[in-house]
């Protein structure tokens, strides 16, 4: 059997994107979302040989936790988590069924709670909200490598 000719329509493994995805329906699964992110980045290091800093490992889990928590809290039905390596960063994407867009509240050090979106935006290279035909998608990118100056987003804005 000629396996090379049999799979002509498939991309070579090296050219395939590095990505993972999961769906979540229960609040208890927020810890599972963090586990998916950690396992994904561990695989990025072990299987694909890309360096992932300890800061990136922690920040990705934090952002995943915040975005999935908000989706589960404010939208009916499941939410979808997608992770993909792109240009030296992990792109985090969370879809939910709610059409209500998140709003960032004014900075208030006396406010208790509801700082997740502020934190997510502060530690992310990029942050975007997209309306979809059903619901919305929120994306954030976290640099895999650290900024030598210690910027929390991994790299200082250019």
C-alpha positions in Angstrom: 0.0 0.0 0.0 1.3 3.5 -0.9 0.7 5.6 2.2 2.2 8.7 0.7 -0.1 8.7 -2.3 -3.1 7.7 -0.1 -2.9 10.9 2.0 -2.0 13.5 -0.7 -4.8 15.8 0.4 -3.5 16.1 4.0 -1.1 18.7 5.2 2.4 17.6 6.3 2.5 17.4 10.1 5.1 20.1 10.4 2.8 22.6 8.6 -0.2 22.0 10.7 -1.2 24.7 13.3 -0.5 23.9 16.9 -3.9 24.1 18.5 -6.4 22.6 21.0 -10.0 23.1 21.9 -12.6 22.2 24.4 -16.3 22.8 25.3 -17.4 23.6 28.9 -20.9 23.6 30.3 -20.6 23.5 34.1 -18.9 26.0 36.5 -17.0 23.1 38.0 -15.2 22.7 34.7 -13.4 26.0 35.0 -10.5 24.1 36.6 -10.6 21.8 33.6 -10.2 24.8 31.3 -7.0 25.7 33.2 -5.9 22.1 32.9 -6.5 22.2 29.1 -4.4 25.3 28.9 -1.6 23.9 31.0 -1.5 20.6 29.1 -1.5 22.4 25.8 1.5 24.5 26.7 3.3 21.5 28.2 2.8 19.8 24.8 4.0 22.9 23.0 7.2 22.6 24.9 7.6 18.8 24.9 6.4 17.8 21.5 7.0 21.0 19.4 10.1 22.2 21.2 8.8 25.8 21.6 9.9 27.5 24.8 7.2 28.6 27.2 8.2 30.9 30.1 6.8 30.3 33.6 5.1 33.7 33.3 3.4 32.7 30.1 2.2 29.4 31.7 0.7 31.2 34.6 -0.8 34.1 32.5 -2.4 31.8 30.0 -4.1 29.8 32.8 -5.2 33.0 34.4 -6.7 34.4 31.2 -8.4 31.1 30.3 -9.9 31.0 33.8 -11.2 34.6 33.7 -12.7 34.3 30.2 -14.3 30.9 30.8 -15.6 32.0 34.2 -17.2 35.1 32.6 -18.7 33.0 29.8 -20.2 30.5 32.2 -21.5 33.3 34.5 -23.0 35.5 31.9 -24.1 33.3 29.0 -26.5 30.3 28.8 -25.3 27.1 27.3 -21.8 25.9 26.7 -18.7 28.0 26.0 -15.9 27.0 23.6 -12.2 27.4 24.3 -9.7 27.4 21.5 -5.9 27.7 21.9 -3.5 28.2 19.1 0.2 29.1 18.7 0.7 32.0 16.4 3.7 34.3 16.0 5.4 33.5 19.3 2.2 33.8 21.3 -0.7 31.6 22.4 -4.0 32.9 21.0 -6.8 32.2 23.5 -10.3 32.3 22.1 -13.5 31.8 24.1 -16.9 31.8 22.4 -20.3 32.0 24.3 -23.9 32.4 23.3 -24.5 35.8 24.8 -24.7 38.8 22.6 -23.9 41.2 25.5 -20.4 42.6 25.1 -18.2 42.8 28.2 -17.5 46.2 29.6 -14.4 47.3 31.4 -15.2 49.3 34.5 -13.2 52.3 35.5 -10.2 51.5 37.7 -11.3 51.6 41.3 -8.9 50.2 43.9 -11.7 50.1 46.4 -13.9 47.9 44.2 -14.0 44.3 45.5 -14.1 41.8 42.6 -14.9 42.3 38.9 -11.2 43.0 38.0 -10.8 40.0 35.7 -11.2 41.8 32.4 -8.8 44.6 33.5 -6.2 42.0 34.5 -6.8 40.0 31.2 -6.2 43.2 29.1 -3.2 44.2 31.2 -1.3 40.9 30.7 -2.3 40.3 27.1 -0.4 41.3 23.9 -3.8 41.7 22.2 -7.4 41.6 23.4 -10.4 41.7 21.0 -14.2 41.1 21.2 -16.0 39.9 18.1 -19.7 39.6 17.5 -20.6 36.4 15.8 -23.8 35.3 14.1 -24.7 33.7 17.4 -23.1 35.1 20.5 -19.6 36.6 20.7 -15.9 35.5 20.7 -13.3 37.1 23.0 -9.6 36.6 22.1 -6.4 37.4 23.9 -2.8 36.7 23.0 -0.1 35.9 25.5 3.6 36.0 24.5 5.4 32.7 25.1 8.7 34.4 25.9 9.4 36.9 28.6 10.3 40.6 28.1 13.8 41.2 29.4 12.4 44.3 31.2 9.8 42.2 33.0 6.7 43.7 31.3 3.7 41.6 32.5 2.4 41.1 28.9 5.7 39.4 28.0 6.8 42.1 25.5 6.5 45.9 25.8 4.1 47.4 23.2 5.8 48.8 20.1 
